[in-house]
């Protein structure tokens, strides 16, 4: 059966097709499902924590690598929680797997074992699949009863792939529970545990940069090749070592000026440290196109955005400067939210937007409309 590829211009939470038990539907957008399904408190918990944008990026690239290590191939059956993160679902779709969404127990926010059985019963020929996978996303406590899950996985011959990040202590605990699958952990744990380079997570701190340089040197000396992570859009190929937009959690007007200056200095120093890394040589990037969209305020830098654009272009990286920072737009002042290129199909242009909490669907669309205008202007 031909699996349609995800259209990067659309924002779809899932594909369901009623054909031989494989359900496929593209009626709801990701934002509609997300904001209808999650409470304000849940949105704040995930989207309002400093660094979540980078942690998601780290987990996503590591997930892609784990999929390669697991040997998953086009046509394999993959069970995925119905409220799992859209970015991971779309990556699976792009691989051409048979993606079947399973129900969750809403009272416990955990994978429903009945949902797993029901999903398998709806796929008439699932027993013919040589490889079957179950994705467990340790996200907002969505963790099933581990003994029960392991039992049904063994009974139905499901290989488990776990997703966990280092964002919260309970996720750390969850990631240490061995289900026999490929676990997606923090940068250091993943690289050391799997024996591959994983993802270089460059946060705006000197400690992170030093750790990244040390890890890269160590792996290079051991002859470990950098895995090429399959991108989600078109034929674009990105290396595992990327320049990520240096992240800063913007403070509100009520917070003290000293706190704001501290955050801005962290942003500025981290960005300069990243620029100092030798990431832009042709040997690092290969033929992978990379575009950086700069949405930072000039006041955060010792040098102007235009100067930064010139410096990046000298390194062979295409960069554009926004006419005004996105975080100063009215939408983010009223209800800022984490919204990145993955959510609206803008990842092919390497765009990351600020992080906060509770952005409405209407405002999210306004932000995307604003970006679209900027892209057309620069293209």
C-alpha positions as CSV (number, residue, x, y, z in Angstrom):
1,X,0.0,0.0,0.0
2,X,1.3,3.4,-1.0
3,X,1.7,5.7,2.1
4,X,1.3,9.4,1.2
5,X,4.2,11.6,2.3
6,X,3.6,14.5,4.7
7,X,3.0,17.8,2.9
8,X,5.3,20.3,4.6
9,X,2.9,23.1,3.9
10,X,0.2,21.4,6.0
11,X,0.0,20.9,9.7
12,X,-1.5,17.5,10.3
13,X,-1.5,15.6,13.6
14,X,-2.0,12.2,11.9
15,X,-2.9,10.3,8.8
16,X,-5.6,7.7,9.0
17,X,-6.7,5.6,6.1
18,X,-9.5,3.0,6.3
19,X,-7.9,0.4,4.1
20,X,-7.1,-3.1,5.3
21,X,-7.5,-1.8,8.9
22,X,-5.0,1.1,8.4
23,X,-6.9,4.3,9.3
24,X,-6.0,7.4,7.5
25,X,-7.5,10.9,8.0
26,X,-6.3,14.4,7.5
27,X,-9.2,16.4,8.8
28,X,-7.7,18.1,11.8
29,X,-4.7,20.3,12.1
30,X,-2.0,19.7,14.7
31,X,-2.9,22.9,16.5
32,X,-6.6,22.1,16.7
33,X,-5.9,18.7,18.2
34,X,-3.2,20.0,20.5
35,X,-5.1,22.9,22.0
36,X,-8.3,21.0,22.3
37,X,-6.7,18.1,24.0
38,X,-4.4,19.8,26.4
39,X,-5.2,22.1,29.4
40,X,-3.5,25.4,29.9
41,X,-1.5,23.9,32.7
42,X,-0.2,21.1,30.5
43,X,0.7,23.5,27.7
44,X,2.6,25.7,30.2
45,X,4.4,22.6,31.6
46,X,5.8,21.5,28.2
47,X,5.9,24.7,26.2
48,X,6.9,27.1,29.0
49,X,10.1,25.5,30.3
50,X,13.3,27.1,29.3
51,X,15.2,25.1,26.8
52,X,12.3,22.9,25.6
53,X,12.8,24.0,22.0
54,X,16.4,22.6,22.0
55,X,15.5,19.6,24.0
56,X,12.8,18.6,21.5
57,X,15.3,19.1,18.7
58,X,17.8,16.9,20.6
59,X,15.2,14.2,21.2
60,X,14.0,14.3,17.6
61,X,17.4,13.8,16.0
62,X,18.2,11.1,18.5
63,X,14.9,9.4,17.7
64,X,15.8,9.4,14.0
65,X,19.1,7.8,14.8
66,X,17.4,5.2,17.0
67,X,15.1,4.3,14.2
68,X,18.1,3.6,12.0
69,X,19.7,1.5,14.7
70,X,16.5,-0.4,15.1
71,X,16.5,-1.4,11.4
72,X,13.0,0.0,10.8
73,X,12.0,0.0,7.2
74,X,9.3,1.2,4.9
75,X,6.1,-0.8,5.4
76,X,6.9,-1.9,9.0
77,X,4.1,-1.6,11.5
78,X,4.5,1.1,14.1
79,X,2.1,1.7,17.0
80,X,2.1,5.3,18.2
81,X,0.2,7.0,21.1
82,X,-2.6,9.1,19.7
83,X,-1.5,12.2,21.7
84,X,2.2,11.7,21.1
85,X,4.2,14.5,19.8
86,X,3.5,15.4,16.2
87,X,7.1,15.9,15.2
88,X,7.9,12.2,16.0
89,X,4.8,11.0,14.2
90,X,5.7,13.0,11.0
91,X,9.2,11.6,11.0
92,X,7.7,8.0,11.1
93,X,5.3,9.0,8.3
94,X,8.2,10.3,6.2
95,X,9.8,6.8,6.5
96,X,6.8,5.2,4.9
97,X,5.9,3.0,7.8
98,X,2.4,1.7,8.6
99,X,1.6,4.1,11.4
100,X,-1.3,3.1,13.6
101,X,-2.4,5.4,16.4
102,X,-3.3,3.8,19.8
103,X,-5.7,5.2,22.4
104,X,-4.5,6.4,25.8
105,X,-6.1,6.2,29.2
106,X,-7.0,9.8,29.7
107,X,-7.5,9.3,33.5
108,X,-3.8,8.4,33.8
109,X,-2.5,10.0,30.7
110,X,-0.8,6.7,29.8
111,X,-0.8,4.3,26.9
112,X,-3.9,2.2,27.1
113,X,-3.2,-1.5,26.9
114,X,-6.7,-2.0,25.6
115,X,-5.9,0.6,22.9
116,X,-2.9,-1.5,21.8
117,X,-5.0,-4.6,21.5
118,X,-7.7,-2.7,19.6
119,X,-5.2,-1.1,17.2
120,X,-3.7,-4.5,16.4
121,X,-7.2,-6.0,15.9
122,X,-7.9,-3.3,13.3
123,X,-4.9,-4.2,11.2
124,X,-6.0,-7.4,9.6
125,X,-2.7,-8.5,8.3
126,X,-0.5,-7.2,11.2
127,X,0.8,-10.7,12.0
128,X,2.3,-10.9,8.5
129,X,4.6,-7.9,9.3
130,X,8.1,-9.2,10.0
131,X,8.8,-6.2,12.2
132,X,6.5,-4.5,14.6
133,X,7.3,-1.5,16.8
134,X,5.7,0.3,19.7
135,X,6.7,3.9,20.4
136,X,6.6,4.9,24.1
137,X,6.8,8.7,24.6
138,X,7.7,9.6,28.2
139,X,6.0,13.0,27.7
140,X,4.1,14.8,30.5
141,X,4.0,11.5,32.4
142,X,2.5,9.5,29.6
143,X,4.1,6.3,30.8
144,X,2.2,3.0,31.0
145,X,2.4,0.3,33.6
146,X,5.8,-1.0,32.7
147,X,5.3,-4.6,33.7
148,X,2.0,-4.8,31.8
149,X,3.6,-3.1,28.7
150,X,6.6,-5.4,28.7
151,X,4.3,-8.4,28.9
152,X,2.1,-7.4,26.0
153,X,5.1,-6.4,23.9
154,X,6.6,-9.8,24.4
155,X,3.3,-11.5,23.7
156,X,2.7,-9.6,20.5
157,X,6.4,-9.5,19.5
158,X,6.6,-5.7,19.6
159,X,9.9,-4.0,19.6
160,X,9.8,-0.9,21.9
161,X,11.4,2.4,21.1
162,X,11.3,4.8,24.0
163,X,11.5,8.6,23.8
164,X,12.7,10.5,26.8
165,X,14.5,13.8,27.3
166,X,16.5,15.4,30.1
167,X,13.9,18.1,30.7
168,X,12.3,16.8,33.9
169,X,13.5,14.5,36.7
170,X,10.6,12.1,36.2
171,X,11.6,11.6,32.6
172,X,15.1,10.8,33.8
173,X,13.6,8.1,36.1
174,X,11.4,6.8,33.2
175,X,14.4,6.6,30.9
176,X,16.2,4.4,33.3
177,X,13.5,1.8,33.3
178,X,14.6,-0.8,30.8
179,X,12.0,-2.1,28.4
180,X,14.5,-3.6,26.1
181,X,14.0,-1.0,23.4
182,X,16.1,1.9,22.1
183,X,16.0,4.7,24.7
184,X,16.3,8.3,23.6
185,X,18.2,10.0,26.5
186,X,20.1,13.2,27.1
187,X,23.1,14.0,24.9
188,X,25.8,12.4,27.1
189,X,23.8,9.4,28.0
190,X,22.7,8.7,24.5
191,X,26.2,9.1,23.0
192,X,27.8,6.9,25.7
193,X,25.1,4.3,25.9
194,X,24.6,3.7,22.2
195,X,28.1,4.2,21.1
196,X,27.3,6.7,18.4
197,X,27.6,10.4,18.2
198,X,23.9,11.1,18.6
199,X,23.1,14.8,18.6
200,X,25.3,17.7,19.4
201,X,23.1,20.0,21.5
202,X,24.5,23.5,21.6
203,X,22.9,25.5,24.3
204,X,24.0,29.1,24.9
205,X,26.4,28.2,27.8
206,X,30.1,27.8,27.7
207,X,29.8,24.5,29.6
208,X,27.6,23.0,26.8
209,X,30.0,24.2,24.1
210,X,33.0,22.7,25.9
211,X,31.1,19.4,26.4
212,X,30.2,19.4,22.7
213,X,33.7,20.0,21.5
214,X,35.1,17.3,23.8
215,X,32.5,14.8,22.7
216,X,33.1,15.5,19.1
217,X,36.9,15.1,19.4
218,X,36.5,11.9,21.4
219,X,34.1,10.3,18.9
220,X,36.3,11.4,16.0
221,X,39.4,9.8,17.5
222,X,37.4,6.6,17.9
223,X,36.5,6.7,14.2
224,X,32.8,7.0,14.9
225,X,31.1,8.6,11.8
226,X,28.6,11.4,12.2
227,X,25.2,9.9,11.4
228,X,23.3,11.7,8.7
229,X,19.8,12.4,10.1
230,X,17.1,12.1,7.5
231,X,15.3,15.4,7.4
232,X,11.5,15.6,7.5
233,X,11.1,17.7,4.3
234,X,11.8,16.8,0.7
235,X,15.3,15.6,-0.1
236,X,17.0,17.9,2.4
237,X,19.8,16.2,4.4
238,X,21.1,17.7,7.6
239,X,24.2,16.6,9.6
240,X,23.9,15.7,13.2
241,X,26.0,18.7,14.1
242,X,23.9,21.9,13.6
243,X,24.0,25.4,14.6
244,X,20.9,25.8,16.6
245,X,19.5,29.2,17.3
246,X,20.9,30.2,20.7
247,X,18.0,30.1,23.1
248,X,16.9,32.6,25.7
249,X,13.7,32.6,27.8
250,X,12.5,36.2,27.4
251,X,11.5,37.8,30.7
252,X,8.4,39.8,31.4
253,X,8.3,43.5,32.2
254,X,7.8,42.8,35.9
255,X,11.1,40.9,36.3
256,X,14.1,42.7,37.5
257,X,16.5,44.3,35.0
258,X,19.4,42.4,36.5
259,X,17.7,39.1,35.6
260,X,17.1,40.3,32.0
261,X,20.7,41.4,31.6
262,X,21.9,38.0,32.9
263,X,19.8,36.1,30.3
264,X,20.8,38.4,27.5
265,X,24.5,38.0,28.4
266,X,24.1,34.2,28.4
267,X,22.5,34.4,25.0
268,X,25.2,36.7,23.6
269,X,28.1,34.7,25.0
270,X,26.7,31.4,23.9
271,X,26.1,32.7,20.4
272,X,29.7,33.9,20.2
273,X,31.0,30.6,21.5
274,X,29.0,28.7,18.9
275,X,30.3,31.0,16.1
276,X,33.8,30.1,17.4
277,X,33.2,26.4,16.8
278,X,34.5,25.0,13.5
279,X,31.0,23.8,12.4
280,X,30.8,25.5,9.0
281,X,33.6,23.8,7.2
282,X,32.5,21.8,4.1
283,X,33.7,18.7,5.9
284,X,31.1,19.2,8.6
285,X,28.2,20.3,6.5
286,X,28.8,18.5,3.2
287,X,26.2,19.5,0.7
288,X,23.5,20.1,3.2
289,X,21.9,23.5,2.8
290,X,21.4,25.4,6.0
291,X,19.6,28.7,6.5
292,X,19.5,30.6,9.8
293,X,16.7,33.0,10.4
294,X,17.8,35.6,12.9
295,X,15.0,36.8,15.2
296,X,17.1,38.3,17.9
297,X,17.1,42.0,18.9
298,X,20.3,43.9,18.1
299,X,20.4,45.0,21.8
300,X,21.3,41.4,22.7
301,X,24.6,41.5,20.7
302,X,27.8,43.4,20.7
303,X,27.4,43.5,17.0
304,X,24.4,44.1,14.7
305,X,22.3,41.4,13.1
306,X,23.5,42.5,9.7
307,X,27.1,42.0,10.8
308,X,26.2,38.6,12.1
309,X,24.6,37.8,8.7
310,X,27.8,38.8,7.0
311,X,29.9,36.6,9.3
312,X,27.7,33.6,8.8
313,X,27.7,34.1,5.0
314,X,31.5,34.2,5.1
315,X,31.3,30.8,6.7
316,X,29.1,29.6,3.8
317,X,25.8,29.7,5.7
318,X,22.9,31.5,4.2
319,X,21.3,33.8,6.8
320,X,18.6,36.5,6.7
321,X,17.7,39.1,9.3
322,X,14.1,39.8,10.2
323,X,12.9,43.4,9.9
324,X,11.7,43.1,13.5
325,X,12.2,40.4,16.2
326,X,9.3,37.9,16.3
327,X,9.3,38.0,20.1
328,X,8.3,41.7,20.0
329,X,5.1,41.0,18.0
330,X,1.8,41.4,19.9
331,X,1.0,37.7,19.7
332,X,4.0,36.8,21.9
333,X,3.3,39.6,24.4
334,X,-0.2,38.4,25.0
335,X,0.2,34.7,24.9
336,X,3.7,33.5,23.9
337,X,4.2,29.9,23.0
338,X,6.8,27.5,21.7
339,X,6.2,27.1,18.0
340,X,9.0,25.9,15.8
341,X,9.4,25.1,12.1
342,X,8.4,21.5,12.7
343,X,4.9,22.4,13.8
344,X,4.0,24.4,10.7
345,X,6.3,22.9,8.0
346,X,8.9,25.6,8.2
347,X,11.8,23.4,9.2
348,X,13.1,23.4,5.6
349,X,14.1,27.0,6.3
350,X,15.6,26.4,9.7
351,X,13.2,28.7,11.5
352,X,12.8,28.6,15.3
353,X,10.4,30.8,17.1
354,X,10.4,31.8,20.8
355,X,9.1,29.7,23.6
356,X,6.4,30.5,26.2
357,X,3.0,29.2,27.0
358,X,-0.6,29.2,25.7
359,X,-0.5,30.6,22.2
360,X,-4.0,30.3,20.7
361,X,-4.6,28.7,17.4
362,X,-5.6,32.0,15.8
363,X,-2.4,33.7,17.0
364,X,-0.3,30.7,15.9
365,X,-1.6,31.1,12.4
366,X,-0.9,34.8,12.5
367,X,2.7,34.1,13.4
368,X,3.0,31.6,10.5
369,X,1.4,34.2,8.2
370,X,4.0,36.7,9.3
371,X,6.9,34.3,8.6
372,X,5.4,33.5,5.2
373,X,5.5,37.1,4.3
374,X,9.1,37.4,5.5
375,X,10.2,34.4,3.5
376,X,8.6,35.6,0.3
377,X,10.4,38.9,0.8
378,X,13.8,37.4,1.2
379,X,13.3,34.8,-1.5
